[in-house]
Amino acid sequence: MYTYNYETEFIDIISSHLLKGRDKTDNNSVYKYSKNIYVPRVNSVMDLTINTPGIPNWANYLGFRHKSYTKTLQEAANIGTAVHSNISSYILENKDMNNTQQEIVNCYNSFKMWWDNLNKNNTIEVIGAEKTIISPYFGGTYDLLLKVNGRVRLIDFKTSNHIHFRYFIQLAAYRWLIRFAYNYDVDSLTILRLDKYDYNFEELTADMHCLEDKILIENCSNTFFSLLSSYFQLKKVKESYDSFYNRRKK
């Protein structure tokens, strides 16, 4: 089964809509590529272009329990940030964590359980952890890149309650960045979901040497470039509309 590669087609479109210096203050959603060029982060592209239907229901559920949606979302983000930071320190510096928040402790210990199992019967080389790569079109920060028995494996850590399909679109974008920056072909892509409530993990891997998995990741990559094109088009429309609105209001 042949999968069309949209990468070149979308890059031609994207190149004509790159964000200029006016977006430099939006530091949370863009990276600086060159003096006057700012490119979006992978997560920013996906947040703007992929609807998450479960969010309104979750927000309503929290409201019925008299909990703030914004505060709960920020607390979850803080847990994720702390878990990523502690894992990176452990892998790169062999530094153990000193956090006592139970959700973070559970995720960290779940990671160590997975890491110990991985190292038992495999030859592991750490290529990089928490590395940011910026291309002329977009940028992103991957969690962990390994060589496992000579094969390149990309891992992304999640502290959510389930594994969502959008995570593999995100990994496909990181895979493209890794090939762009290092000329590495990633052999497998793993989502490692770390349990906040118990010492447990869920691991889901796409193997690029399996035809069905390869088609999935190629479709994810095509989808990301389509979303990236839509991201720039939306920015362009918003800018045009703002100009139109201001002229009409004068």
C-alpha positions as CSV (number, residue, x, y, z in Angstrom):
1,M,0.0,0.0,0.0
2,Y,1.5,3.3,-1.1
3,T,1.2,6.4,1.1
4,Y,1.7,9.8,-0.7
5,N,4.2,12.1,0.9
6,Y,2.8,15.6,1.3
7,E,6.0,17.0,2.9
8,T,7.4,18.8,-0.2
9,E,4.0,20.2,-1.2
10,F,3.2,21.6,2.2
11,I,6.7,23.0,2.7
12,D,6.2,25.1,-0.4
13,I,3.0,26.5,1.1
14,I,4.5,27.0,4.5
15,S,7.5,28.8,3.2
16,S,5.3,31.6,1.9
17,H,3.7,32.1,5.3
18,L,6.5,32.1,7.8
19,L,6.0,34.2,10.9
20,K,7.9,37.4,10.9
21,G,9.3,39.5,13.7
22,R,5.9,40.7,14.8
23,D,5.3,37.3,16.5
24,K,8.5,37.4,18.6
25,T,6.7,38.4,21.8
26,D,4.6,35.2,21.6
27,N,7.5,33.2,23.2
28,N,5.2,30.4,24.5
29,S,4.1,29.3,21.0
30,V,7.1,30.0,18.8
31,Y,10.9,29.5,18.5
32,K,13.3,32.0,17.0
33,Y,14.8,30.4,13.9
34,S,16.8,33.4,12.5
35,K,16.9,37.2,13.0
36,N,13.4,38.0,11.8
37,I,11.9,34.5,11.5
38,Y,9.9,32.8,14.2
39,V,8.5,29.3,13.7
40,P,5.7,27.6,15.7
41,R,6.2,24.8,18.2
42,V,4.8,21.4,17.4
43,N,2.4,21.6,20.4
44,S,1.2,25.1,19.4
45,V,0.4,23.9,15.9
46,M,-1.6,21.0,17.2
47,D,-3.4,23.0,19.9
48,L,-4.6,25.5,17.3
49,T,-5.7,23.0,14.7
50,I,-6.9,19.8,16.5
51,N,-10.1,19.9,18.4
52,T,-10.2,17.8,21.6
53,P,-13.9,17.0,22.1
54,G,-13.5,15.6,25.6
55,I,-12.3,18.9,27.0
56,P,-15.7,20.6,27.4
57,N,-17.2,17.5,29.1
58,W,-14.2,17.5,31.5
59,A,-14.6,21.2,32.2
60,N,-18.3,20.7,32.9
61,Y,-17.5,17.8,35.2
62,L,-15.0,19.9,37.1
63,G,-17.5,22.7,37.3
64,F,-20.1,20.4,38.9
65,R,-17.5,19.4,41.5
66,H,-16.8,23.2,42.1
67,K,-13.2,22.9,40.7
68,S,-11.6,25.4,38.5
69,Y,-10.8,24.0,35.0
70,T,-8.0,26.5,34.5
71,K,-6.4,25.7,37.8
72,T,-6.8,21.9,37.3
73,L,-5.3,22.1,33.8
74,Q,-2.3,24.1,35.2
75,E,-1.8,21.6,38.0
76,A,-1.7,18.8,35.5
77,A,0.8,20.7,33.3
78,N,3.0,21.4,36.4
79,I,3.1,17.7,37.2
80,G,4.1,16.9,33.6
81,T,6.9,19.5,33.6
82,A,8.3,18.2,36.9
83,V,8.2,14.6,35.8
84,H,10.0,15.4,32.5
85,S,12.6,17.5,34.4
86,N,13.3,14.8,37.0
87,I,13.6,12.0,34.3
88,S,16.0,14.1,32.3
89,S,18.2,14.8,35.3
90,Y,18.2,11.0,36.2
91,I,19.1,10.0,32.6
92,L,21.8,12.7,31.9
93,E,23.2,13.3,35.4
94,N,22.2,10.2,37.4
95,K,20.5,12.6,39.9
96,D,17.6,11.1,41.8
97,M,14.5,13.2,42.4
98,N,13.8,15.1,45.6
99,N,10.1,15.9,45.0
100,T,7.5,14.6,47.5
101,Q,4.3,15.3,45.6
102,Q,2.7,11.9,45.3
103,E,1.6,12.1,41.6
104,I,5.2,13.1,40.6
105,V,6.7,10.4,42.7
106,N,4.4,7.8,41.1
107,C,5.2,8.9,37.6
108,Y,9.0,9.0,38.3
109,N,9.0,5.5,39.9
110,S,6.9,4.2,37.0
111,F,9.6,5.5,34.6
112,K,12.4,3.9,36.7
113,M,10.6,0.6,36.6
114,W,10.3,0.9,32.7
115,W,14.0,2.1,32.5
116,D,15.3,-0.8,34.6
117,N,13.4,-3.3,32.5
118,L,14.7,-1.8,29.3
119,N,18.3,-1.9,30.5
120,K,18.2,-5.5,31.7
121,N,18.3,-7.3,28.4
122,N,19.3,-4.5,25.9
123,T,22.4,-2.5,25.0
124,I,21.3,1.2,25.6
125,E,23.0,4.3,24.3
126,V,21.5,7.7,25.1
127,I,21.6,10.0,22.1
128,G,19.8,12.9,23.7
129,A,17.2,13.9,26.3
130,E,15.0,17.0,26.4
131,K,16.6,18.4,23.2
132,T,15.1,21.3,21.2
133,I,15.4,21.2,17.4
134,I,14.4,24.2,15.3
135,S,13.9,23.9,11.6
136,P,13.0,26.7,9.1
137,Y,9.3,25.6,9.4
138,F,8.7,24.5,13.0
139,G,10.4,23.4,16.1
140,G,10.0,21.0,19.0
141,T,11.6,19.4,22.0
142,Y,11.8,15.6,22.1
143,D,11.9,13.8,25.4
144,L,14.3,10.9,24.8
145,L,16.3,9.5,21.9
146,L,18.1,6.2,22.4
147,K,19.9,3.5,20.5
148,V,18.5,0.2,21.7
149,N,20.6,-2.7,20.3
150,G,21.8,-0.4,17.6
151,R,18.3,0.8,16.5
152,V,17.2,4.4,17.0
153,R,14.2,4.7,19.3
154,L,12.2,7.9,20.0
155,I,10.3,8.1,23.3
156,D,7.8,10.6,24.5
157,F,6.6,10.6,28.1
158,K,3.0,11.3,29.0
159,T,1.3,11.7,32.3
160,S,-2.3,11.8,30.9
161,N,-4.9,9.2,31.7
162,H,-4.9,7.5,28.3
163,I,-2.8,7.5,25.0
164,H,-4.4,9.8,22.4
165,F,-3.8,9.4,18.6
166,R,-2.5,13.0,18.5
167,Y,0.6,11.9,20.5
168,F,1.8,9.9,17.4
169,I,1.3,12.9,15.2
170,Q,3.5,14.8,17.6
171,L,6.1,12.0,17.5
172,A,6.0,12.0,13.7
173,A,6.8,15.7,13.7
174,Y,9.8,15.1,16.1
175,R,10.9,12.2,13.9
176,W,11.0,14.7,10.9
177,L,13.0,17.2,13.0
178,I,15.5,14.5,14.1
179,R,16.1,13.5,10.4
180,F,16.4,17.2,9.5
181,A,19.0,17.9,12.3
182,Y,20.9,14.7,12.7
183,N,20.2,12.7,9.5
184,Y,19.0,9.8,11.8
185,D,16.3,7.5,10.6
186,V,14.2,6.7,13.6
187,D,13.4,2.9,13.8
188,S,10.6,3.1,16.4
189,L,8.5,5.6,18.1
190,T,7.2,5.0,21.7
191,I,4.6,6.7,23.8
192,L,5.3,5.9,27.5
193,R,2.3,6.8,29.7
194,L,3.3,7.1,33.3
195,D,0.6,6.5,35.9
196,K,0.0,9.4,38.4
197,Y,-1.9,7.2,40.8
198,D,0.2,4.0,41.0
199,Y,3.6,2.5,40.1
200,N,2.6,1.5,36.6
201,F,3.1,2.5,33.0
202,E,1.6,1.9,29.6
203,E,3.9,1.6,26.5
204,L,2.8,1.8,22.9
205,T,5.4,1.5,20.1
206,A,5.2,2.0,16.4
207,D,7.9,0.0,14.6
208,M,9.0,1.5,11.3
209,H,10.1,-2.0,10.1
210,C,6.5,-3.1,10.4
211,L,4.5,-2.1,7.3
212,E,1.3,-1.3,9.1
213,D,3.1,0.8,11.7
214,K,5.1,2.6,9.0
215,I,2.0,3.5,7.1
216,L,0.5,4.9,10.4
217,I,3.5,7.1,11.1
218,E,3.7,8.3,7.4
219,N,0.0,9.2,7.7
220,C,0.7,11.0,11.0
221,S,3.6,12.9,9.3
222,N,1.4,13.9,6.4
223,T,-1.3,15.0,8.8
224,F,1.2,17.2,10.8
225,F,2.3,19.0,7.6
226,S,-1.3,19.5,6.7
227,L,-2.0,21.0,10.2
228,L,1.1,23.1,9.9
229,S,-0.1,24.5,6.6
230,S,-3.5,25.2,8.2
231,Y,-1.8,26.9,11.2
232,F,0.0,29.4,8.9
233,Q,-3.2,29.9,6.8
234,L,-5.2,30.6,10.0
235,K,-2.6,33.1,11.1
236,K,-2.8,34.8,7.7
237,V,-6.6,34.9,7.8
238,K,-6.6,36.3,11.3
239,E,-4.1,39.1,10.3
240,S,-6.2,39.9,7.2
241,Y,-9.4,40.0,9.3
242,D,-7.8,42.3,11.9
243,S,-6.7,44.7,9.1
244,F,-10.2,44.5,7.6
245,Y,-12.0,45.0,10.9
246,N,-9.8,48.0,11.9
247,R,-10.4,49.7,8.5
248,R,-14.2,49.2,8.8
249,K,-14.2,50.6,12.3
250,K,-12.5,53.8,11.4
